[in-house]
Amino acid sequence: MLKNLKEHLFTHPRRGLWDSVPMAFAWRYICHSIMVFMSIIGEGIPAPTLHDRIISMVPIIPLIAKYNYHIWLFCYVPIAAWFWMRNRNRFVEFLFAGGIVSLLRGFCIFLTNLGPVNGRDINAGKSFSELVQGWIQIINPFSALTTDAVHMYLTKDLFFSGHTASTFLLLLYTWKYKSMRIVALVGHVIVVSTVFLSHLHYSIDVVGGWAVSFVVFIAAEKFFQRYRSTPPTANPTSA
Protein backbone atom coordinates (compact mmCIF):
# COMPACT_ATOMS: atom_id res chain seq x y z
CA MET A 1 0.00 0.00 0.00
CA LEU A 2 2.79 2.41 0.94
CA LYS A 3 4.62 1.50 -2.25
CA ASN A 4 1.55 2.28 -4.36
CA LEU A 5 1.07 5.57 -2.53
CA LYS A 6 4.72 6.54 -3.15
CA GLU A 7 4.38 5.71 -6.84
CA HIS A 8 1.21 7.82 -7.09
CA LEU A 9 2.65 10.83 -5.30
CA PHE A 10 6.22 10.85 -6.59
CA THR A 11 7.00 8.31 -9.32
CA HIS A 12 3.89 8.58 -11.45
CA PRO A 13 4.86 8.54 -15.18
CA ARG A 14 6.04 12.04 -16.04
CA ARG A 15 6.47 14.01 -19.20
CA GLY A 16 9.23 16.30 -18.00
CA LEU A 17 9.83 19.39 -15.90
CA TRP A 18 6.17 20.35 -15.57
CA ASP A 19 5.27 16.96 -14.08
CA SER A 20 7.88 16.84 -11.33
CA VAL A 21 6.51 17.05 -7.78
CA PRO A 22 9.90 17.96 -6.21
CA MET A 23 10.44 20.62 -8.88
CA ALA A 24 6.96 22.03 -8.28
CA PHE A 25 7.58 22.24 -4.52
CA ALA A 26 10.98 23.86 -5.12
CA TRP A 27 9.40 26.37 -7.50
CA ARG A 28 6.67 27.20 -4.99
CA TYR A 29 9.18 27.71 -2.17
CA ILE A 30 11.54 29.85 -4.27
CA CYS A 31 8.68 32.04 -5.44
CA HIS A 32 7.46 32.43 -1.87
CA SER A 33 10.96 33.42 -0.73
CA ILE A 34 11.27 36.00 -3.51
CA MET A 35 7.85 37.39 -2.65
CA VAL A 36 8.77 37.74 1.03
CA PHE A 37 12.05 39.44 0.13
CA MET A 38 10.27 41.95 -2.14
CA SER A 39 7.87 42.64 0.72
CA ILE A 40 10.61 42.97 3.33
CA ILE A 41 12.64 45.59 1.46
CA GLY A 42 9.74 48.02 1.68
CA GLU A 43 9.11 47.55 5.39
CA GLY A 44 11.69 50.15 6.43
CA ILE A 45 10.06 52.91 4.35
CA PRO A 46 7.34 54.95 6.12
CA ALA A 47 3.95 54.61 4.43
CA PRO A 48 0.47 56.10 4.95
CA THR A 49 -2.47 54.21 6.39
CA LEU A 50 -5.61 54.40 4.25
CA HIS A 51 -9.23 54.68 5.28
CA ASP A 52 -11.22 51.52 4.62
CA ARG A 53 -15.01 51.58 4.82
CA ILE A 54 -15.37 47.91 5.67
CA ILE A 55 -12.44 47.60 8.05
CA SER A 56 -13.65 50.66 9.95
CA MET A 57 -16.90 48.80 10.74
CA VAL A 58 -15.31 45.45 11.65
CA PRO A 59 -13.95 44.97 15.19
CA ILE A 60 -10.48 43.55 15.59
CA ILE A 61 -10.23 40.31 17.59
CA PRO A 62 -6.73 40.10 19.12
CA LEU A 63 -6.72 36.30 19.40
CA ILE A 64 -7.48 35.93 15.69
CA ALA A 65 -4.92 38.59 14.86
CA LYS A 66 -2.30 36.65 16.81
CA TYR A 67 -3.01 33.28 15.21
CA ASN A 68 -4.22 34.27 11.73
CA TYR A 69 -1.16 32.67 10.11
CA HIS A 70 -1.79 29.37 11.90
CA ILE A 71 -5.47 29.49 10.96
CA TRP A 72 -4.46 29.95 7.33
CA LEU A 73 -2.14 26.92 7.54
CA PHE A 74 -4.91 24.80 9.08
CA CYS A 75 -7.35 25.78 6.32
CA TYR A 76 -4.81 25.42 3.51
CA VAL A 77 -2.30 22.61 4.07
CA PRO A 78 -4.66 19.68 4.85
CA ILE A 79 -6.85 20.47 1.83
CA ALA A 80 -3.81 20.84 -0.41
CA ALA A 81 -2.51 17.47 0.83
CA TRP A 82 -5.92 15.91 0.16
CA PHE A 83 -5.82 17.38 -3.35
CA TRP A 84 -2.35 15.90 -3.87
CA MET A 85 -3.68 12.47 -2.91
CA ARG A 86 -6.69 12.87 -5.21
CA ASN A 87 -5.05 14.19 -8.36
CA ARG A 88 -1.28 14.34 -8.48
CA ASN A 89 -0.99 16.02 -11.90
CA ARG A 90 -3.46 18.76 -11.05
CA PHE A 91 -1.73 19.31 -7.73
CA VAL A 92 1.56 19.91 -9.55
CA GLU A 93 -0.18 22.45 -11.78
CA PHE A 94 -1.61 24.09 -8.67
CA LEU A 95 1.88 24.47 -7.18
CA PHE A 96 3.27 26.07 -10.33
CA ALA A 97 0.29 28.44 -10.55
CA GLY A 98 0.69 29.28 -6.86
CA GLY A 99 4.29 30.26 -7.52
CA ILE A 100 3.17 32.69 -10.21
CA VAL A 101 0.64 34.21 -7.80
CA SER A 102 3.42 34.67 -5.21
CA LEU A 103 5.70 36.42 -7.71
CA LEU A 104 2.88 38.73 -8.81
CA ARG A 105 2.09 39.48 -5.18
CA GLY A 106 5.70 40.38 -4.42
CA PHE A 107 5.83 42.66 -7.46
CA CYS A 108 2.57 44.41 -6.51
CA ILE A 109 3.72 44.92 -2.91
CA PHE A 110 6.99 46.35 -4.18
CA LEU A 111 5.05 48.86 -6.31
CA THR A 112 2.44 49.83 -3.70
CA ASN A 113 3.92 51.25 -0.51
CA LEU A 114 0.85 51.07 1.72
CA GLY A 115 0.98 51.56 5.47
CA PRO A 116 -0.29 48.98 8.00
CA VAL A 117 -4.06 48.76 8.37
CA ASN A 118 -3.81 49.35 12.13
CA GLY A 119 -1.63 52.44 11.62
CA ARG A 120 1.32 51.16 13.68
CA ASP A 121 4.27 51.39 11.29
CA ILE A 122 6.66 49.47 13.55
CA ASN A 123 9.28 48.74 10.89
CA ALA A 124 9.72 52.27 9.52
CA GLY A 125 13.38 53.22 9.75
CA LYS A 126 14.71 49.71 10.35
CA SER A 127 18.01 48.92 8.66
CA PHE A 128 18.19 46.68 5.62
CA SER A 129 20.37 44.16 7.46
CA GLU A 130 17.80 43.84 10.25
CA LEU A 131 15.02 43.32 7.74
CA VAL A 132 17.06 40.66 5.95
CA GLN A 133 17.37 38.82 9.25
CA GLY A 134 13.59 38.93 9.45
CA TRP A 135 13.34 37.57 5.93
CA ILE A 136 15.53 34.60 6.86
CA GLN A 137 13.31 33.86 9.85
CA ILE A 138 10.16 34.03 7.74
CA ILE A 139 11.32 31.73 4.93
CA ASN A 140 12.54 29.20 7.50
CA PRO A 141 9.42 27.06 8.08
CA PHE A 142 10.42 26.23 11.67
CA SER A 143 10.99 29.82 12.84
CA ALA A 144 7.99 31.03 10.84
CA LEU A 145 5.77 28.69 12.85
CA THR A 146 7.40 28.96 16.27
CA THR A 147 8.21 32.69 16.43
CA ASP A 148 6.34 35.93 15.79
CA ALA A 149 8.59 36.84 12.84
CA VAL A 150 5.71 37.00 10.36
CA HIS A 151 3.85 39.61 12.41
CA MET A 152 7.01 41.50 13.35
CA TYR A 153 8.55 41.89 9.90
CA LEU A 154 5.58 41.77 7.53
CA THR A 155 3.25 44.68 8.25
CA LYS A 156 3.07 46.25 4.76
CA ASP A 157 2.71 43.17 2.55
CA LEU A 158 -0.76 44.36 1.68
CA PHE A 159 -1.80 44.47 -1.96
CA PHE A 160 -2.85 41.85 -2.60
CA SER A 161 -3.84 39.46 0.19
CA GLY A 162 -1.84 36.23 0.15
CA HIS A 163 -4.28 34.57 2.56
CA THR A 164 -7.12 35.27 0.15
CA ALA A 165 -5.25 34.49 -3.06
CA SER A 166 -3.79 31.15 -1.93
CA THR A 167 -7.00 29.69 -0.52
CA PHE A 168 -9.06 30.99 -3.46
CA LEU A 169 -6.65 29.40 -5.94
CA LEU A 170 -6.95 26.12 -4.02
CA LEU A 171 -10.74 26.43 -4.18
CA LEU A 172 -10.63 26.93 -7.96
CA TYR A 173 -8.45 23.87 -8.46
CA THR A 174 -10.57 21.63 -6.23
CA TRP A 175 -13.92 22.88 -7.52
CA LYS A 176 -14.64 19.80 -9.66
CA TYR A 177 -14.60 17.54 -6.57
CA LYS A 178 -17.80 18.18 -4.65
CA SER A 179 -16.68 17.06 -1.19
CA MET A 180 -13.31 18.79 -1.53
CA ARG A 181 -14.98 21.91 -2.92
CA ILE A 182 -17.20 22.28 0.14
CA VAL A 183 -14.25 21.93 2.54
CA ALA A 184 -12.10 24.32 0.47
CA LEU A 185 -14.94 26.85 0.32
CA VAL A 186 -15.44 26.72 4.08
CA GLY A 187 -11.69 27.09 4.60
CA HIS A 188 -11.55 30.05 2.23
CA VAL A 189 -14.45 31.82 3.98
CA ILE A 190 -12.80 31.25 7.36
CA VAL A 191 -9.48 32.64 6.12
CA VAL A 192 -11.05 35.72 4.52
CA SER A 193 -13.00 36.31 7.75
CA THR A 194 -9.77 36.22 9.75
CA VAL A 195 -8.26 38.76 7.35
CA PHE A 196 -10.98 41.23 8.27
CA LEU A 197 -11.28 40.31 11.96
CA SER A 198 -7.53 40.71 12.47
CA HIS A 199 -7.34 43.89 10.37
CA LEU A 200 -4.63 42.17 8.38
CA HIS A 201 -5.50 43.70 5.00
CA TYR A 202 -7.50 46.42 3.36
CA SER A 203 -10.69 45.36 1.61
CA ILE A 204 -9.14 46.08 -1.79
CA ASP A 205 -6.37 43.59 -0.95
CA VAL A 206 -8.98 40.85 -0.67
CA VAL A 207 -10.60 41.83 -3.96
CA GLY A 208 -7.18 41.94 -5.59
CA GLY A 209 -6.40 38.46 -4.27
CA TRP A 210 -9.55 37.08 -5.88
CA ALA A 211 -8.87 38.82 -9.19
CA VAL A 212 -5.21 37.83 -9.55
CA SER A 213 -5.80 34.20 -8.53
CA PHE A 214 -8.64 33.85 -11.01
CA VAL A 215 -6.59 35.30 -13.88
CA VAL A 216 -3.60 33.09 -13.06
CA PHE A 217 -5.87 30.05 -12.81
CA ILE A 218 -7.35 30.67 -16.27
CA ALA A 219 -3.89 31.27 -17.79
CA ALA A 220 -2.48 28.14 -16.14
CA GLU A 221 -5.41 26.06 -17.35
CA LYS A 222 -4.76 27.11 -20.94
CA PHE A 223 -1.01 26.50 -20.63
CA PHE A 224 -1.31 23.03 -19.12
CA GLN A 225 -4.13 22.07 -21.46
CA ARG A 226 -1.80 22.68 -24.40
CA TYR A 227 1.03 20.94 -22.56
CA ARG A 228 -1.04 17.83 -21.80
CA SER A 229 -2.31 17.63 -25.37
CA THR A 230 1.23 17.56 -26.80
CA PRO A 231 2.48 13.98 -27.32
CA PRO A 232 5.48 13.18 -25.10
CA THR A 233 8.86 13.16 -26.79
CA ALA A 234 10.18 9.66 -27.38
CA ASN A 235 13.08 8.65 -25.15
CA PRO A 236 15.96 7.61 -27.45
CA THR A 237 17.56 5.53 -24.69
CA SER A 238 14.51 3.32 -24.21
CA ALA A 239 14.72 1.41 -27.48
Helices and strands as residue ranges (DSSP letters): H 2-9, G 17-19, H 21-40, G 55-57, H 62-86, H 88-111, H 128-139, H 141-146, H 149-153, H 162-174, H 178-197, H 203-229
